């Protein structure tokens, strides 16, 4: 397959808000997924409407990476919404859903301990964990909003987990969330979840400091 059709990944010499994660070539997507050009274009239009991609003439769609300040704002909203989801989980989740939350955590823990696990595997396991949490919370609006927010900071989630010792911190923080859920302590669960998101934000922005001076100032504000 020629280079101009490959999925190119890299960073450009521009402010963070103008950088991209991937270049999505329409023809390559068609070959990889086997779906029609019309379907691909419709999906890209939907992603553009959500602010996740933008289209460059003669090149295709690129995944938009939020600026450091935009990412910090997203994490702030995410922390508040996830804390609310935790409170609802304690109030509404069945005993079976609490057990499923523990099970999904064990998978995160297992992957974090394996040397051959990659970041995407851990992120997928975390997504499964949040699926259980949000299902138990029983609020469609919270789920849809958080799904969109996590998509907006997908790169930063990977950057965060790539930081030294972050995987161990993630496991410890999520363990506290699960223990609070099992104790049916909504204050403790909400606090543990908010702490986890804030730690993830600090870690993710720390990884971006070398890419953008703006991240330095935002990180200093978060740590103040």
C-alpha positions as CSV (number, residue, x, y, z in Angstrom):
1,X,0.0,0.0,0.0
2,X,1.5,3.4,-1.0
3,X,2.5,5.9,1.6
4,X,-0.1,8.5,0.5
5,X,-2.8,6.0,1.4
6,X,-1.3,4.9,4.8
7,X,-2.7,6.2,8.1
8,X,-0.1,8.8,9.0
9,X,0.5,9.6,12.6
10,X,2.7,12.5,13.8
11,X,3.0,15.9,15.2
12,X,3.3,19.2,13.2
13,X,5.3,22.3,14.1
14,X,2.3,24.3,15.2
15,X,0.4,25.3,18.4
16,X,-1.1,22.3,20.1
17,X,-4.7,23.2,19.1
18,X,-3.6,22.9,15.4
19,X,-1.9,19.5,15.8
20,X,-3.4,16.3,14.7
21,X,-3.4,12.7,15.9
22,X,-4.0,11.0,12.6
23,X,-4.6,11.8,9.0
24,X,-7.7,9.9,7.9
25,X,-7.6,9.2,4.2
26,X,-11.0,8.4,2.8
27,X,-9.9,5.7,0.4
28,X,-7.9,4.0,3.1
29,X,-10.9,4.0,5.4
30,X,-13.0,2.4,2.7
31,X,-10.4,-0.3,2.2
32,X,-10.0,-1.0,5.9
33,X,-13.7,-1.1,6.8
34,X,-15.3,-2.4,3.6
35,X,-18.1,0.1,3.8
36,X,-19.2,2.5,1.2
37,X,-17.8,6.0,0.4
38,X,-21.2,7.5,1.3
39,X,-21.1,5.8,4.7
40,X,-17.6,7.0,5.4
41,X,-18.4,10.5,4.4
42,X,-21.5,10.5,6.6
43,X,-19.5,9.3,9.6
44,X,-16.8,12.0,9.0
45,X,-19.5,14.6,8.8
46,X,-20.9,13.5,12.2
47,X,-17.4,13.5,13.7
48,X,-16.9,17.0,12.3
49,X,-20.2,18.2,13.8
50,X,-19.0,16.9,17.2
51,X,-15.7,18.8,16.8
52,X,-13.6,15.7,16.7
53,X,-12.3,16.0,13.1
54,X,-11.9,18.7,10.6
55,X,-11.5,18.4,6.8
56,X,-8.5,19.8,4.9
57,X,-8.9,20.2,1.1
58,X,-6.9,17.6,-0.9
59,X,-5.9,15.8,2.2
60,X,-9.0,14.5,4.0
61,X,-10.1,14.6,7.6
62,X,-7.8,15.1,10.5
63,X,-8.5,14.3,14.2
64,X,-8.6,17.5,16.2
65,X,-6.5,17.6,19.4
66,X,-7.8,20.1,22.0
67,X,-5.5,22.8,23.3
68,X,-4.2,22.4,26.9
69,X,-6.8,24.8,28.2
70,X,-9.6,23.2,26.3
71,X,-8.5,19.8,27.7
72,X,-8.4,21.1,31.2
73,X,-11.9,22.5,30.8
74,X,-13.1,19.1,29.5
75,X,-11.5,17.3,32.4
76,X,-13.2,19.7,34.9
77,X,-16.6,18.9,33.4
78,X,-15.9,15.2,33.2
79,X,-14.9,15.1,36.9
80,X,-18.2,16.7,37.9
81,X,-20.3,14.5,35.7
82,X,-18.5,11.3,36.7
83,X,-18.9,12.2,40.4
84,X,-22.6,12.6,39.7
85,X,-22.7,9.3,37.9
86,X,-21.1,7.6,40.9
87,X,-23.7,9.1,43.2
88,X,-26.4,7.7,41.0
89,X,-24.7,4.3,40.7
90,X,-24.7,4.0,44.5
91,X,-28.4,4.9,44.6
92,X,-29.6,2.8,41.6
93,X,-27.2,0.0,40.7
94,X,-28.2,-3.6,41.4
95,X,-26.0,-5.9,43.4
96,X,-25.1,-7.6,40.1
97,X,-23.9,-4.3,38.6
98,X,-21.7,-3.7,41.6
99,X,-20.2,-7.2,41.1
100,X,-19.7,-6.4,37.4
101,X,-17.9,-3.2,38.4
102,X,-15.5,-5.2,40.5
103,X,-15.0,-7.7,37.6
104,X,-14.3,-4.9,35.1
105,X,-11.8,-3.4,37.5
106,X,-10.0,-6.7,37.8
107,X,-9.4,-6.7,34.1
108,X,-7.8,-3.2,34.3
109,X,-5.6,-4.4,37.1
110,X,-4.6,-7.5,35.2
111,X,-3.7,-5.6,32.1
112,X,-1.8,-2.9,34.1
113,X,0.4,-5.7,35.6
114,X,1.3,-7.3,32.3
115,X,4.4,-6.1,30.6
116,X,3.1,-6.9,27.2
117,X,-0.1,-4.9,27.5
118,X,-0.3,-1.7,25.5
119,X,-2.1,1.5,26.3
120,X,-5.0,0.9,24.0
121,X,-5.8,-2.4,25.8
122,X,-5.9,-0.6,29.1
123,X,-8.0,2.2,27.7
124,X,-10.5,-0.3,26.3
125,X,-10.7,-2.0,29.7
126,X,-11.3,1.4,31.3
127,X,-14.1,2.1,28.7
128,X,-15.7,-1.2,29.8
129,X,-15.5,-0.2,33.4
130,X,-17.2,3.1,32.7
131,X,-19.8,1.3,30.6
132,X,-20.8,-0.7,33.7
133,X,-20.7,2.5,35.9
134,X,-22.9,4.5,33.6
135,X,-25.3,1.6,33.0
136,X,-25.8,1.4,36.8
137,X,-26.1,5.1,37.0
138,X,-29.1,4.9,34.7
139,X,-28.9,8.4,33.1
140,X,-28.7,8.5,29.3
141,X,-27.8,12.2,29.2
142,X,-24.8,11.7,31.5
143,X,-23.7,8.7,29.4
144,X,-23.9,10.6,26.1
145,X,-22.1,13.6,27.4
146,X,-19.3,11.7,29.0
147,X,-18.9,9.5,25.9
148,X,-18.3,12.7,23.9
149,X,-15.9,14.2,26.4
150,X,-13.8,11.0,26.6
151,X,-13.6,11.0,22.8
152,X,-12.4,14.7,22.8
153,X,-9.5,13.8,25.1
154,X,-8.7,10.3,23.7
155,X,-5.1,11.3,22.9
156,X,-4.6,12.8,26.4
157,X,-5.9,9.7,28.0
158,X,-3.2,7.7,26.2
159,X,-0.6,10.3,27.1
160,X,-1.7,10.2,30.7
161,X,-1.3,6.4,31.0
162,X,2.1,6.6,29.3
163,X,3.5,8.7,32.1
164,X,5.9,6.8,34.6
165,X,3.9,5.0,37.3
166,X,0.6,6.3,36.0
167,X,-0.8,2.8,35.4
168,X,-0.2,1.9,39.0
169,X,-1.9,5.1,40.2
170,X,-4.8,4.4,37.9
171,X,-5.3,1.0,39.4
172,X,-5.2,2.3,42.9
173,X,-7.6,5.1,42.2
174,X,-10.1,2.9,40.4
175,X,-9.9,0.3,43.3
176,X,-11.0,3.1,45.7
177,X,-13.9,3.8,43.4
178,X,-15.0,0.2,43.4
179,X,-14.6,-0.2,47.2
180,X,-16.8,2.8,47.8
181,X,-19.4,1.4,45.4
182,X,-19.4,-1.9,47.3
183,X,-19.8,0.0,50.6
184,X,-22.7,1.9,49.0
185,X,-21.0,5.1,50.1
186,X,-21.9,7.7,47.5
187,X,-19.8,10.5,49.0
188,X,-16.7,8.4,49.0
189,X,-17.3,7.0,45.5
190,X,-17.9,10.5,44.1
191,X,-14.8,11.8,45.8
192,X,-12.7,8.9,44.6
193,X,-13.9,9.3,41.0
194,X,-13.3,13.1,41.0
195,X,-9.8,12.5,42.3
196,X,-9.1,9.9,39.6
197,X,-10.1,12.3,36.8
198,X,-8.1,15.1,38.3
199,X,-5.0,12.9,38.5
200,X,-5.5,11.8,35.0
201,X,-5.8,15.5,33.9
202,X,-2.5,16.4,35.6
203,X,-0.7,13.4,34.2
204,X,-2.0,14.0,30.6
205,X,-1.1,17.7,30.6
206,X,2.3,16.9,32.1
207,X,3.0,14.7,29.0
208,X,2.1,17.6,26.8
209,X,4.4,20.2,28.4
210,X,7.2,19.4,25.9
211,X,4.8,19.9,23.0
212,X,3.2,23.2,23.9
213,X,4.2,26.0,26.3
214,X,0.5,26.6,27.0
215,X,0.3,23.2,28.7
216,X,2.9,24.3,31.2
217,X,0.8,27.2,32.4
218,X,-2.4,25.1,32.6
219,X,-0.6,22.4,34.5
220,X,0.8,24.9,37.0
221,X,-2.7,26.2,37.6
222,X,-4.1,22.7,38.2
223,X,-1.3,21.9,40.7
224,X,-1.7,25.2,42.6
